[in-house]
Every structure is written in C-alpha cells, then in structure tokens.
Amino acid sequence: MTFGNFTEAKAAEGDVGYSVQANIPANQIDKKQTYFDLKMKPNQKQTVEIDVMNSSNEEIQVEASINYASTNQTGVIDYTKNDLSKKDKSLKYPLPALATIPDDQKLLTIPVNGKKTVQVTIEMPDESIDGVVLGAVQFKKKNQTETKKTKGVSLKNEYSYIVGMQLSETDKQVKPHMNLLSIKPTLINYHTAIVAKLQNDQPVIIKNLSIDAKVYQDGSNKMLYQTKKADMTMAPNSNFDFGIDWENKPLKEGKYRLKMTATNGVETWNWDETFTIGKKDQDLNKEAVNLKQTSQWLYVAIAAGVLLIVLIIILVIRKRKNNQEK
C-alpha cells in the first residue's frame, strides 16, 4: 500500500505552497511509514495530530476532510471520497464514521511561514474488528483550482495532500472475496463498452489483481470482445466498474454471455453470466464517438449484387429452354 504525503496531481511543495506532516504516535505498527498505521483496541479513543505548514509568501486557507478508501475504474485505491451514501454496502465501519476533525479545524487559516495543527479523534466501536479500516485525511487549499488551456481544451487541476490512515485491532488473516454484482452496457469516455461491477466484500486490501473478461453471443463459442488488465488493487469493502471495451462498435440488441476470471495470485474467482443489451441501450450509440458503423450502402450493394446474379441465372435458364424448344 502506498500512502504518505503525496498529491493527486503529483505536485511539488513549491507548486501548492504548503506541506503536511503526520505526527506518528507510539501505537504505530510500521514506524518507517509517514502515514498512520495504528494498532487499536475495541472502544479505544485516541487523538492524532497532523501539522500543516505554509511555505508560500501569502496567507492561505486549507480545508481538511476525512475520507474512506474506495476503488476507482482503473483499479486503483482512491482516498478522496467522503459521501457515505455512495460507499459499498459491505463497508460497516467507514473511516469518517470513526474519526472526526473539530469544526474549527476543518478550515485552517495559516499565515506566511506559519503552522497549524489538525487534531483527528478516533473512536473505535465496542465490538472487535478483524481486517483493516482504511481511509485518509485530505488537505486542499481553498480556491486553488488551476485552469490550463491545451489545444483549446480547458483542464482543471486541483492539488491536494493525502495522509493515509489504516486502523487494525487483531492479527487475524482475512481472506478476500469477490462478487460480480451486475453487468450493463455504457459509455466510457464516450466509447461503447459494458461494465461489470466487481465487489470486494471483505475488510482486506486485494493486491496484484488481474482480470480477464471475454464476451460471447449467448449460445456461441466465438469470442466477440476481450479485455485483460493486471496489477490492480481493490480497497477493503469496495466495488468498482470494470470496463470491457466494445472496440468502437455499436451496442447491438441481443443476449450475450460474459466469462470472467479474477485472481490475485492466491485466490481465483470465476464468473459465467448472461446479460442483455436492450433496445433502449442502443441510444448510447448516438452519444458515442469514433463509432464503426457498418455502411447501409454496403448492405444495399450486396443485396443488389445478389439480385443481379439471380436475374442472370434466370435469363440463362430461359435462353437454354428457348434454344431446346427450337
């Protein structure tokens, strides 16, 4: 797991004008790490601190929030989510439910070359927890979104620092377990695809995850599409949409079969499920870019060619009959 003082856009301290540092407590499991890796107990209450230093030549305001770990569409752990309504249903103890920041420290005003300290209070539940609770404290400078224009396209960069937090109580080894929750047609960056929603329903990180997905017309053994990806990671108790490329071809109405294998090198999961692309799903084709539509004129030309051949055959047969009668 990679944690510590990094930014979403990999900006250097000079770019964002401030830095953060976690004050590592005595119950840190791995003291070489710069993120919080804490050994906790049931019902334990503890406050940890993070220093925020302003290295710019002006006063700044920095927002602090507590986020839970999720998995994004590329199979990378994301530490920027805090909307609990969007968490995976298997996530019983999201970090924002266990850790809090005082209201007066959620927005820090830091003078030039000054420092402010954020206190994060952790309150563990009464029951013992196996596995890990994973999340982070995120710091973003207020009103610091940077807009750049590249070839007429506006790009917005928002820099932030992430200080990871991993909480564990027992040394019990928790086995990961994956589920295939759903399959549906969609657009990914305006390109036709289907997505298979995959879930890790256990409080453990899945590392070195490889997935091989194949799509067939239902009832046929001829593979239509295949997507393979490796070196992915899933956050504990999270889900993500694994995209299967439709190779810029239209989504056609019909029944299909998805055969998919996922493995972390130790555990392997296999699925063989049917899914349907409905008539309404084909509306996605109208929004897709670079779609390889089969030309209607091609069908017309083929039909005309077949008709011409039939007519020639009929004329030849009639001519032979006429010659025989004479």
C-alpha positions as CSV (number, residue, x, y, z in Angstrom):
1,M,0.0,0.0,0.0
2,T,1.3,3.4,-0.9
3,F,0.4,6.3,1.4
4,G,2.1,9.4,2.8
5,N,2.5,13.0,1.7
6,F,1.6,12.8,-1.9
7,T,-0.7,14.9,-4.1
8,E,-3.3,13.8,-6.6
9,A,-1.5,15.7,-9.3
10,K,2.0,14.8,-8.1
11,A,2.7,18.5,-7.4
12,A,5.8,19.5,-5.6
13,E,5.5,21.6,-2.4
14,G,6.6,24.7,-4.3
15,D,3.5,24.3,-6.6
16,V,0.9,24.1,-3.8
17,G,2.6,26.4,-1.3
18,Y,2.2,24.2,1.7
19,S,3.1,20.8,3.1
20,V,1.7,18.4,5.7
21,Q,3.3,16.0,8.2
22,A,1.7,13.3,10.4
23,N,2.9,13.1,14.0
24,I,3.3,9.4,14.4
25,P,2.1,8.0,17.8
26,A,3.5,5.2,19.9
27,N,0.9,2.6,18.7
28,Q,2.1,2.9,15.1
29,I,2.7,-0.6,13.6
30,D,5.2,0.3,10.9
31,K,7.2,3.2,12.3
32,K,9.0,3.7,8.9
33,Q,5.8,4.9,7.3
34,T,4.7,8.6,7.1
35,Y,1.0,7.6,7.2
36,F,-1.0,6.4,10.2
37,D,-0.8,2.6,10.6
38,L,-2.4,2.2,14.0
39,K,-2.9,-0.8,16.3
40,M,-6.2,-0.1,18.1
41,K,-8.5,-1.8,20.6
42,P,-12.2,-2.1,20.9
43,N,-13.8,1.1,22.4
44,Q,-10.4,2.9,22.3
45,K,-10.4,6.7,21.9
46,Q,-7.3,8.4,20.6
47,T,-6.4,11.7,19.1
48,V,-3.6,12.0,16.5
49,E,-2.2,15.2,15.0
50,I,-1.1,16.4,11.6
51,D,0.9,19.6,11.1
52,V,0.1,21.9,8.1
53,M,2.9,24.3,7.1
54,N,2.6,27.4,4.9
55,S,5.7,27.8,2.8
56,S,4.2,30.5,0.5
57,N,4.6,34.2,0.6
58,E,0.9,34.8,1.4
59,E,-1.7,33.8,3.9
60,I,-3.6,30.6,2.8
61,Q,-6.7,28.7,3.8
62,V,-6.6,24.9,3.8
63,E,-9.6,22.6,4.0
64,A,-9.4,19.3,5.9
65,S,-11.7,16.3,5.5
66,I,-11.7,12.6,6.4
67,N,-12.3,10.2,3.6
68,Y,-12.9,6.4,3.2
69,A,-10.9,4.3,0.8
70,S,-12.7,3.3,-2.4
71,T,-11.6,1.7,-5.8
72,N,-11.8,3.7,-9.0
73,Q,-12.5,2.5,-12.5
74,T,-8.8,1.8,-13.3
75,G,-8.4,-0.5,-10.3
76,V,-6.6,2.0,-8.1
77,I,-7.4,2.8,-4.5
78,D,-9.0,6.3,-4.2
79,Y,-8.7,8.2,-0.9
80,T,-10.8,11.2,-1.9
81,K,-14.4,10.1,-1.2
82,N,-16.4,11.0,1.9
83,D,-20.0,10.7,0.7
84,L,-21.2,7.8,2.8
85,S,-24.3,7.3,0.7
86,K,-22.0,6.1,-2.1
87,K,-19.9,3.6,-0.1
88,D,-20.1,-0.1,-0.7
89,K,-22.9,-1.9,1.2
90,S,-20.4,-4.2,2.9
91,L,-18.4,-1.4,4.4
92,K,-19.6,-1.5,8.0
93,Y,-17.1,1.0,9.5
94,P,-16.0,3.7,7.1
95,L,-13.3,5.9,8.5
96,P,-15.4,9.1,8.5
97,A,-17.8,7.3,10.9
98,L,-14.9,6.6,13.3
99,A,-12.7,9.6,13.0
100,T,-13.6,13.3,13.3
101,I,-12.0,16.7,13.0
102,P,-13.2,19.6,15.2
103,D,-15.4,22.1,13.3
104,D,-13.0,24.9,13.9
105,Q,-10.1,22.9,12.3
106,K,-11.9,21.9,9.1
107,L,-10.8,25.3,7.5
108,L,-7.4,26.4,8.6
109,T,-6.1,30.0,8.1
110,I,-2.3,29.8,8.1
111,P,-0.1,32.9,8.0
112,V,3.1,33.3,5.9
113,N,5.6,30.7,7.1
114,G,3.1,29.7,9.8
115,K,1.9,26.3,11.0
116,K,-1.4,24.9,12.2
117,T,-2.1,21.5,13.7
118,V,-5.2,19.4,12.9
119,Q,-6.4,17.0,15.6
120,V,-8.1,13.8,14.4
121,T,-10.0,12.0,17.1
122,I,-10.6,8.3,16.5
123,E,-13.3,6.3,18.4
124,M,-13.4,2.6,17.9
125,P,-16.6,0.6,18.2
126,D,-17.3,-1.7,21.1
127,E,-17.0,-4.9,19.1
128,S,-13.7,-6.3,17.9
129,I,-12.8,-5.7,14.3
130,D,-10.9,-8.1,12.0
131,G,-9.1,-6.8,9.0
132,V,-8.5,-3.1,8.4
133,V,-10.3,0.2,8.3
134,L,-8.8,2.2,5.5
135,G,-9.0,5.9,4.6
136,A,-7.2,9.2,4.7
137,V,-7.2,12.8,5.8
138,Q,-7.3,15.1,2.8
139,F,-6.0,18.6,2.7
140,K,-7.0,21.1,-0.1
141,K,-6.1,24.7,-0.4
142,K,-9.3,26.7,-0.7
143,N,-9.9,28.4,-4.1
144,Q,-6.8,27.0,-5.6
145,T,-8.1,25.3,-8.7
146,E,-5.8,25.9,-11.6
147,T,-7.2,26.1,-15.2
148,K,-4.9,25.4,-18.1
149,K,-5.7,25.5,-21.8
150,T,-4.2,22.9,-24.0
151,K,-5.1,22.9,-27.7
152,G,-8.3,24.8,-27.0
153,V,-9.3,22.4,-24.2
154,S,-9.6,23.7,-20.6
155,L,-8.1,21.4,-18.0
156,K,-8.7,21.9,-14.3
157,N,-6.0,20.8,-11.8
158,E,-6.9,20.5,-8.1
159,Y,-3.9,19.7,-5.9
160,S,-4.3,18.1,-2.5
161,Y,-2.3,16.2,0.1
162,I,-3.5,12.8,1.4
163,V,-2.3,11.5,4.7
164,G,-3.4,7.8,4.9
165,M,-4.9,6.1,7.9
166,Q,-5.1,2.4,8.5
167,L,-6.7,1.0,11.6
168,S,-6.5,-2.6,12.8
169,E,-7.1,-4.5,16.0
170,T,-6.4,-8.2,15.5
171,D,-3.7,-10.1,13.7
172,K,-6.3,-12.4,12.1
173,Q,-5.7,-13.0,8.4
174,V,-8.8,-12.1,6.5
175,K,-9.3,-13.8,3.1
176,P,-10.5,-11.5,0.3
177,H,-13.7,-12.4,-1.5
178,M,-15.1,-11.0,-4.8
179,N,-18.6,-10.9,-6.2
180,L,-19.9,-9.9,-9.6
181,L,-22.8,-7.6,-8.8
182,S,-24.1,-6.5,-12.2
183,I,-23.3,-6.2,-15.9
184,K,-24.6,-3.3,-18.1
185,P,-23.9,-1.5,-21.3
186,T,-22.5,2.0,-21.0
187,L,-20.1,4.6,-22.5
188,I,-16.6,5.0,-21.1
189,N,-15.1,8.3,-22.2
190,Y,-17.8,8.3,-25.0
191,H,-16.8,4.9,-26.3
192,T,-19.1,1.9,-26.3
193,A,-18.4,-0.7,-23.6
194,I,-20.0,-2.8,-20.9
195,V,-19.1,-2.6,-17.3
196,A,-19.0,-5.5,-14.8
197,K,-19.4,-4.2,-11.2
198,L,-17.0,-6.2,-9.0
199,Q,-17.1,-6.2,-5.2
200,N,-14.5,-7.0,-2.6
201,D,-16.8,-7.6,0.4
202,Q,-14.0,-8.2,3.0
203,P,-12.0,-5.8,5.2
204,V,-8.8,-6.5,3.4
205,I,-6.9,-5.0,0.5
206,I,-6.7,-7.1,-2.7
207,K,-3.3,-6.5,-4.3
208,N,-1.9,-7.7,-7.6
209,L,-5.3,-8.2,-9.1
210,S,-5.6,-9.5,-12.7
211,I,-8.8,-9.8,-14.6
212,D,-9.5,-11.5,-17.9
213,A,-13.0,-10.8,-19.4
214,K,-14.5,-12.3,-22.5
215,V,-17.8,-11.6,-24.2
216,Y,-19.7,-14.1,-26.4
217,Q,-23.1,-14.0,-28.2
218,D,-25.2,-16.3,-26.0
219,G,-25.2,-19.8,-27.4
220,S,-22.0,-19.2,-29.4
221,N,-18.4,-20.2,-28.6
222,K,-17.0,-17.4,-30.9
223,M,-15.4,-14.7,-28.7
224,L,-16.5,-11.2,-29.7
225,Y,-14.6,-9.0,-27.3
226,Q,-11.9,-9.4,-24.7
227,T,-10.3,-7.1,-22.1
228,K,-7.4,-8.0,-19.8
229,K,-5.9,-5.9,-17.1
230,A,-3.2,-6.6,-14.4
231,D,-1.6,-5.0,-11.4
232,M,-4.8,-3.6,-10.0
233,T,-5.7,-3.0,-6.3
234,M,-9.0,-3.0,-4.5
235,A,-9.7,-1.2,-1.3
236,P,-11.4,-3.2,1.6
237,N,-15.2,-3.4,1.3
238,S,-15.4,-1.6,-2.0
239,N,-16.6,-2.1,-5.6
240,F,-15.7,-0.7,-9.0
241,D,-16.9,-0.9,-12.6
242,F,-14.5,-3.0,-14.7
243,G,-14.8,-1.8,-18.3
244,I,-14.9,-4.2,-21.2
245,D,-14.1,-2.4,-24.5
246,W,-16.6,-2.8,-27.3
247,E,-13.9,-1.8,-29.8
248,N,-15.8,1.3,-31.0
249,K,-18.6,-0.9,-32.4
250,P,-22.3,-0.2,-31.9
251,L,-24.1,-1.8,-29.0
252,K,-26.5,-4.3,-30.7
253,E,-29.6,-5.6,-29.1
254,G,-29.4,-9.2,-28.0
255,K,-28.4,-11.7,-25.4
256,Y,-24.7,-12.1,-24.5
257,R,-22.5,-14.1,-22.2
258,L,-19.7,-12.8,-20.0
259,K,-16.9,-15.2,-18.9
260,M,-14.5,-13.6,-16.5
261,T,-11.7,-14.6,-14.3
262,A,-10.1,-12.6,-11.5
263,T,-7.0,-13.6,-9.5
264,N,-4.6,-12.1,-7.0
265,G,-2.2,-15.0,-7.5
266,V,-3.5,-16.8,-4.4
267,E,-7.3,-16.7,-4.7
268,T,-9.2,-17.1,-8.1
269,W,-12.8,-16.2,-8.9
270,N,-14.7,-17.3,-12.0
271,W,-18.0,-16.0,-13.4
272,D,-20.1,-17.1,-16.3
273,E,-23.1,-14.9,-16.6
274,T,-25.6,-13.8,-19.3
275,F,-26.7,-10.2,-19.9
276,T,-28.9,-8.4,-22.3
277,I,-28.4,-5.3,-24.4
278,G,-31.9,-3.9,-24.8
279,K,-33.5,-1.6,-27.4
280,K,-33.1,1.5,-25.2
281,D,-29.5,0.7,-24.6
282,Q,-28.8,1.3,-28.3
283,D,-29.5,5.0,-27.7
284,L,-25.9,5.1,-26.2
285,N,-24.7,4.6,-29.8
286,K,-25.9,8.1,-30.6
287,E,-23.6,9.7,-28.0
288,A,-20.6,7.5,-28.8
289,V,-17.6,8.9,-30.7
290,N,-15.5,7.1,-33.3
291,L,-18.2,4.5,-33.8
292,K,-17.5,2.0,-36.6
293,Q,-20.9,1.9,-38.2
294,T,-21.4,-0.7,-41.0
295,S,-22.5,1.4,-44.0
296,Q,-26.1,0.9,-45.2
297,W,-24.8,1.4,-48.7
298,L,-22.7,-1.8,-48.3
299,Y,-25.9,-3.8,-47.5
300,V,-27.6,-2.2,-50.5
301,A,-24.7,-3.1,-52.8
302,I,-24.6,-6.7,-51.5
303,A,-28.4,-7.1,-52.0
304,A,-28.2,-5.5,-55.5
305,G,-25.3,-7.9,-56.4
306,V,-27.2,-10.9,-55.2
307,L,-30.3,-9.8,-57.1
308,L,-28.3,-9.3,-60.3
309,I,-26.8,-12.7,-60.0
310,V,-30.2,-14.3,-59.6
311,L,-31.6,-12.4,-62.6
312,I,-28.6,-13.5,-64.8
313,I,-29.2,-17.1,-63.7
314,I,-32.9,-16.9,-64.6
315,L,-32.1,-15.3,-68.0
316,V,-29.5,-18.0,-68.8
317,I,-32.0,-20.8,-67.9
318,R,-34.8,-19.2,-70.1
319,K,-32.4,-18.9,-73.0
320,R,-31.4,-22.5,-72.8
321,K,-35.1,-23.6,-72.7
322,N,-35.8,-21.5,-75.7
323,N,-32.9,-23.0,-77.6
324,Q,-34.0,-26.5,-76.7
325,E,-37.6,-25.8,-77.9
326,K,-36.3,-24.7,-81.3
